[in-house]
Each structure stands twice: as C-alpha cells, then as structure tokens.
Amino acid sequence: MAHEYDLVILGGGTGGYVAAIRASQLGLKTAIVEKEQLGGTCLHKGCIPSKALLRSAEVYRQTINAKSFGVETPEVMLNFGQVQDRKKSIVEQLHNGVKALIKKGKIDVYHGIGRILGPSIFSPMPGTISVEMSGQENEMLLPKNVIIATGSKPRDLNGINVDGQTILSSDHALELEALPSSIIIVGGGVIGIEWASMLADFGVKVTVLEYGDRILPSEDLEVSNEMEKHLVKRGVEIIKNAELLSESIELKDGIRATVHTKGENRSLFAEKLLVAVGRVGNIDGIGLDNTEIECDSNFIKVNDVYQTKEKHIYAIGDVIGGMQLAHIASHEGIAAVEHIANGEKKQLDYTNVARCIYSYPEAASIGLTEEQAKNKGINIKVGKFPFKGIGKALVYGDAEGFVKIIADQDTNDLIGVHMIGPHVTDLISETALGMLLDATPWEIGETIHPHPSLSEIIGEAALAVEGRAIHF
C-alpha cells in the first residue's frame, strides 16, 4: 500500500525530528523513517549520554577534592554501573519526550530502513521511499519532498579493526560496563578530548595521540594550549605529531602498538584503544545511486537552501558535513522545511554558531580565531580577561582559564570570542547573541552584569578590547 505525504524525512535524529515538527506546524503532512530510535545519535550515542557521563565524572572529581571547600569526604567510591544507569535514565526520559512531541504533531513514524527509489510506477521522478520493516512487507511512501537527515557514524582509521571489545569507537565506549585501567585515545579533536577529560576524572590512565602539532586544531591557539596544560596537569599524556603504526598493533591482554613521533618509534600499551578521528555521513544503502544526488567524501552536496541536485530532495545535518553539531542540524532542518513550505530562503551564518567542548575545563567559541582573522587580512584588536579576576570563579573554586574577544580594529565589529574555564558552554550564548545583533565590544562592556557572577568576565573582556578592563 502506498501512502502520500507532503514531506518524508529519512532519519529521526535531532535534525530530522525538529524538521518534522516545524513541517507539522506549517501544515505539511509529514512522516519520519527511522531505523533505530527517535532522537538519533545525539540522544542515544552522542551529546546526551556523553554529557551525562561527563557530569558524573565532574561530581566524582569535585567530591574527591571537597576537602578544599571544608567538606570532609573520608571515603569516596565510584559505582560505574550506577553511572551508566543514570545515563540511561536521562536518555529514556528525553526519548519519551521526543516521542510525545512527534505524537502531538500528528507525524507518522515508520520504524525501518528507508531507501530512495528511482523513477517507477509510483512517480516519474526519484523520491519514492521504500521502507523495509522487520517481519512486514515494505511500505511505499510517496512524498512531494524528501529531507535526508541520516546523520553520521564514527570514522574508521585505515588498518585498524574496531572490534568493540579492545578497540572501540565512541559508540562502544558509551556502553562500557566497567572502566579500563588505561586507554589510548587516537585523535585530539573535540570527541577525543572530552573522552580524555572524562576518563581521567574517573581515574583511568589516558594517553592521547594527535596526528597534528596541537590538540583541538579548530580552536584558537591559546585555548588549545590552555587545554593541553590542564589535561597534562591532571595526568593525561599527550603525544603530538603522532602516527599510530597500524601494522604494529597486537591484541594480547590489552593492546600493544607502536607510535611514530619526532623521528623515532615508541611502544605503547593500554587495556583499551579508542578511535576518535571524526565522523562520516551515513550515505550507504539509502538509494542515492537511484538519483542524481552528488556526494563528496561521504557527504551529500547541497546548495544554500539544502537542496541536492534533485531539487525536491533536501539534505541536512551531519550527512552534509560541515560543523556537525546538533544545534546546526536543527536549524538546517527548519530552514529546509520553510523553503519547502513557502520558498523562504533562510541562510545560516555558520560563523555565528557557537561551538562547545564539555571537557574539564570547558571550552567554547564563536566566530574567527585570531589566526583566521589575521589570515583574512583583518586588522584586529583583542581583549582578554582571566577567570582569576572574577570573584564568583574564586567562590566556585574554579578560577583557571580566560575569555578572549576579537574585534575588527577598523569597524569595531565583534568577529570572534574564545573561552576556556567554568561554565563557558553556557556563557558563550551572550556573545552569540551579540554577534547576531552586530554588537560592538563597547556595547557588551557597557551591559551591566550582575555581581558576583561568572558572566562578569564577558563584560571585563569586552572592556579589555579598548584597554578599559576594571579588575585586572
């Protein structure tokens, strides 16, 4: 039996279900095809479960160090099974919330594998969706428009067999039943650093291998250096310019491997190895070969309104590459739906999207780094303020790090903000709003921030751009 829809969305992750809700609000008859669970990677294998584990790691670290606050905790024990149970409970609560939103929007959900068909008896154009459902005949969906929101999966590393037991992806690491005594993490990007921070807090001996000359290569250099300093101080070993020789890997009571760095080879041993070298789009098996849709390096190519080469088929989120952030996927989904519904062309300014790292310390940024601004030939001015000059940071017991604001010397435009320190993943939103509203550092600095609060550092850093910081 064939079912007609205004819109069918392949993938019920953050981008997909948000797009479906917006489509429902605009009166489009909408369906989602999801092969696993609504909420996708972010809810079940990424953002939410990893942050739940990071929060438990934070509480464990703070409890161990509670004596500095005058709180005696003579015996601190970690129940990792309970940590995992808490994570699962949070995920389930949010999963039920997503299902309720989909039901409220009267959005049909087909649990199965969706494939795009080419021209057929159902339609002269590619786009009919065949849904393969376990134990049932395939359902045929006839949409006027399609959004591909199939997300991404962990990227493999050539020559390394991820077995889910000794050699892990981030998906496997989230399901660990017990903590390893030691781990090698391949990759010093956001995923690798969050795992390094979390596992170090849990008492695991961590070694990070980074192929480049610094960790967090997409972040401002000063933030990268500050993060490395803090991780090393907490016992994390970071080996840069490191090439893991895959042919040397030996699995025996753990993992033995050789890493080449600085002209010499070094032998390493750990109980587990985590491959964290990025993610690639889920494009296999969804019927792209039945269409004119073009791909580049495992990502679908789209135009500025998220249309593929087949104009009635759109793609959003991780499957199109870019910054691969859940909040970006959501807004891309909304933009695609509004273009489908009323032709509205809503282009996202990716420069104005906040990026967050939920390690300890946290890091957050928006806009251009100092290096990027200089490479563009922009005449810049920089204001920087340390958390140690903020009373609330001292009260909170976490006064390491800084906020750095970059402005255009000629126009006074705000062009970049970079933070590392307590709660900066929350603090970054003020500067994101500032960039959206084209605020100047002077306007942010003149904003009266409550005292004592961590947010005072935003005002001080903004004033520092003009050499007017008060408390440092």
N, C-alpha and C positions, 0 to 999 in steps of 0.2 A: 504493500500500500504506500502511496506517495503522499507526502504532507507538504503543503505550500507555506512559505514564510517570506516575510519581507527581508529578514536577516537571519542567517545561521552563522554562529561563531564556533570555530574549531578551537577548543581549549577553554576550560573554565577556571583559569588562574586569575590573578589579580587584574590583569588587563582585560581578559575575556569576560569575567562576570561583571566588572564595572561597566564595560561597554554594553553588555546586555541590559543592565539596569537603566542606563541612560537611554537606550533604544526603546525600552518599555515606557519610560517617561514621555518619550516623543511619539508614542502611539504606534510603534512598529511591532508587528507580530514577530516574535523572536524565539530562537531556540539555541541552546548550547549543546555541543557534543563534547563530552569529557570522558577519556578512557580510564581515569582513576577517580580522584575526588575533587569536588569543587574547592577552589582555593589555590590549587596548583602548587608549584614549587615553593612560592613564598610562604604559604601557610603550612605546608606539610614537610618540606625538605629544605627550607632556606631561612628567610627572615625571622619568622616567629619561633620555630624550635631552637634555632641557634641563639637567638637573643634570650630565650628562657634559660638555656644552659649558661650563657654569659652572666645572667643575673644571679644564678646560684653560685657561680664561681666568684662573683663580686662579694656576695654575702659571706661566703666562706673566708675569703681574704680579709674582709673587714672584721669578722669575728676573731680570727687569729690575731689581728692587730688591735683588738678592742682595748687592750691594756693602756694604750696611749691616750684613750678617752677616759681613763679612770674606771673602766669596766673590767672586772676580773672574770676570765673565762678559762678556768684551770684545765679543762679537757674539751677539746673541740674535735668532733668526729664528722666525717663526711659519709653520708649514706647515698651512694651514687644511684642506687635503684630508686630511691625516693626522688632524687633529682630528675630522673627520667620520667617518673610517674607524674611529677608536677608539669613537666614539659608537655606530656601527652594530654593532660587535663586542660591546659591552656589551648592547645591546638583543637581539641574536640569542642570546647566552648565556642571558639571562633568559627569552626566549621559549621556548627549548628546555626550560628548567626548568619553565615553566608547562605545556607540553605533556606532560612526563613526569609531573607531578602529576595531570593530568587522566586520563592513561592508567592510573596507579596506582589511581585512584579508580573505574575502570571506568565513566567518564562518557562518554556518546555525544556527539559533536560533529557538527553539521550546518553546513557552510560555505555560507551563502546568506542570503537576505533572508527573515526571518520575519514573517508577518503574522497577527494575531489574527482569526479568523473569528467571525461571529455564530452564533446557533443554526442547526444544519444537521442533515443525516442522521447526522453523526458524534456530535453532542452536542446536547441540548436547551438548553444554556447556552453563552454566548460563551466562547471559550477554546481551541478547536481551533487549532493553529498550522499554517499552510501555509508550507512552506519552498521558496522559489524558488531553485533551484540551477542554475548555469550549464550549459547543454547537456543538462540532465536534466529529467525530469518532476518536478513538485512532490511533495515528501514531505508527508504528513499526520501530525502528531503529536497524540496525544490525551492531554493531561495532566489529572491531577486538580487540579493547581495550576500557576500561572504566576507567575514573577517577571520583571518588566520591568526590565532593567538596561542600557538602551541608551545611557546616558551623555549627553554634551553635545557641542556644537560651538562654535567661536568666534562671538560675537555680531557681527552686522553693524552698521554705523553708517549711518544714513539718508543717502542721497545719495552715498555713497562706494562705488565699484565695486572690490571686492577682485579684482584680476586675477592675483595670484600671481607677477607679474613686478616691477612697480614698487610696487604697493600690496599689502601682504602681511597675512595672518593669522599667528598663531603657528605654525600647521601649516606654512605655506610657509617661514617664517623658519628652521625647524629643518632644512630641506633646502637652504639656500643653498650654492651651490658655491664662491662667493667672497664675501668680506666687502665691504660697501659702504663708501665713504669717509665717508658721512654718512647719518643716518637721523632721521626724525621719528617719535616713538612717541606715538600717541594713547591716553591712558589712564595714570594714575599709580597704578593699583592694583598688586596683587601681581605679575601677569604682566608689566605694563609696566615695573615697577621691576627685576625680575630681568633682563629683556632689556636695560634701560638699563645696569645694572651690568656685565653680561657684555660687551656691545658696547663700552663704554667701556674695559674692560680689554684688549680686542682692538685698541684704537686707533681706533675709529670715533667720529666726531663725532656726539654724541647730543643731541637736543632732545626733551624730554618735554612734552606738552600735557595738562594736567589741568583738567577742567571745574570741579571744586570748588576750595575755598580751601586745600587741602593734599593732598599725596600720601598714600597709604596711609590713606584715611579711616576704615577699620575698626580701625586700630591706636590705641594710646594716643598722645595728642598729643605727648608728649615723645619717643617712639620715632619718630614721623613727622618731627618737627623735626630729630632727630639724623640720620636717614637722609638728609633733604634736604641737610643741611650737608655730609655726607660725599660725596654724589654731586656737588654743586656744586664742592667742593674738587678732585674728580677730573676736572672739565671738563664735566660734564653740565649743560646748560642746562634749567632747569625753569620753565615758564610756567604759572602757576596762573590760575584763573578764566578759562580759555581756551576759546573756542568756535571750532572749525575751520569756516570757511565753505565748505561742500562745493561750492557753485556756482563758487567761485573756483579750484578745482583744475585745474591744467593739466599734462599729461604731455608733457614735451619735454626729452630728455636728463636725465631725473630727474623730480622733482615740484616744482611751484611751487604755493603755496597761501597763503591769507590767513587769519590768526587774529585774532579779535576779543577784546581783553582790556583791562580798565580803561578802557573808553570810547573806545578807539582801535583801528584796524586795523594789523596788522603783516604784512609779506610774509616768507615763509619759503621756502627752497629746500633740498632734500636729494636724494640719489640714490635713497633708498627711503623708504616710509612704512609703518609697522607699526600696524595697528589692534588694540588690546589693551583692549577695553572690556567684558570679561566673556564669559560663555558662556551658551548657552541649551540646554534639553533637546532631545534627539533624539526627537521625538514624531511626526514626519511619516512616513506610509507604513507604520506598524506595525499598522494596523487598529483604532485606538482608536474610530473612528466606528462600528464594529460592536458596540460595548459601551456601557455606561452610565458608563464611566470619565470623571471630570471633570478638567479642566486649568485652570490659572491662569497666564497669562503664559508660555506654552510649557513649563510644568512640570506634572507629574501630581500631583494632590491625593491624599494618603493619610492614614490615621488613625495612631494612636500605635503600631500594630504593623505599619505599612507596607502595610495593605490598601487597595486602591482601593475605589470604590463597588461593584465586583464583588468580593465577599469572597474568592473563590478566586484572584483576580489581585492580586498584590502589586507594588510598585514601590520601587526603592531607588536610592541614589547620585545622581549629578548630575541625572538625569532628574526628580527630585522637588525640585530646587533646594536651598536651604539653604546650607551652608558649602562644598559642592562640593570635598571633599577625598577623596583615595583611601582614607585610613585610615578615614574615616567610612563610605564606601561598603562597605568590607569588613565593618565591624561591623553596619551596617544589614542586609547580606545574611545574616549569621549570625543576627541577631535574627529576621528574616523566616522563615528556614528552621526555626528552633527553634519558632516559633509554628505553622508548618505541621505539623511533626512531632509535637509534643506539647502544643500550646496554651500554651507558656510565653510569658509577656508580659515581654519584656526591653526596657525603655525606655532609650534612650541619653540621658545628660545632656550636651547639646551645650555647656553652659557649661564642662564639664570636658574639652573636647577641645583639644589643643594645635594651634596654627596656626604655620606656619613660612614664612619668606621666605629664599630661598637666595641672596640678593644678597651684595655686599660693601659694608658689613658685613652679616652675617646678622642677622635679627630673628626673634623667637619670642615667643609669648604664649599665655596661657590665662586663662579667666575674664573678669571685667569689667574694663574700663578705668576709670581714675579718674573720668572724666567720666560714664560709665554708672552707676557706683556712686553718685555724688552725685545724679544724676537720679532714681535709685530711692529717694533719701532715706536712704541708708545712712550712718551715722556712721563714717567711715573713719580709719585710721591708715596711714601709708606709710613704708616703709623703702627706701632707695636706696643702692646702692654702686657705685662706678666700677671698671672693669677696671684702671685705672692703679694701684689699690691692691693688685693681685694679682700676686705675684711671677712666676707662671707666664705671665701675659699679657705681662709685660715680656720674659721669656726668649723667648717665642714671637714677639715682635716686633709684637704687635698689641694695644695697650692702650687703644684707644678704645672708648667705649660704657659701658653700665651694666646693672645688674639692678634692677628696681623691684618691690617686693612690696606688695600692698594687702591689708589685713585689716580686719575689722569691729571697730570700737572697743568695741562692746558685748558681742559674743560671742567675740571673738578668732578667729573663723573666717577662714581664708585665702580670699579672694574674687577675687584676680587677680594674675598675675605677668607682667611685660613685660621683655623683654631685647633688647639690641642689642649686638653685639660678636662676638668669636671663638667659633665652635663653639656658639653658643647654641641652634641647632636640635637639638643633642644634649643640652645642659644642661637644656632645658625639661622633659625626661621626669621628672626628680626631683621637680619641683614638680607635675607632672601626677599622679604617684603620691601626693604629699602631699595634693592636693585630693581624690583618690579616697578616701583613708583619713581624710579630715576632720582633717588635721594642723593644728596651730597654728604660727605663726611661731616660737614658743619651741621647739617640738619640732624643727623644721628647724634652728634655730640651735644647738640642743644636740647635733645629729648631728655626729660628728667627721669632718670632710672631710680627705682626705689632702693633705699639703703636700710639694712645691708642686704644685698642680693648679688648673685653671680652675674646678673645682667649688667651691672655697673661697668664691667670690663668692656662691653661694647661701646658705651659712651666714652670711656677713657681712651680706648684705641682709636676711636674716631677723632677725638680731640688731638691725639698724638700725631695724626697726619699733618696737622698745622703746628706741631710743637707746643700744644696747649694742654697736654695731659696734666692733671692736678696732683695725683697721688704717686707719681713716680718721676 
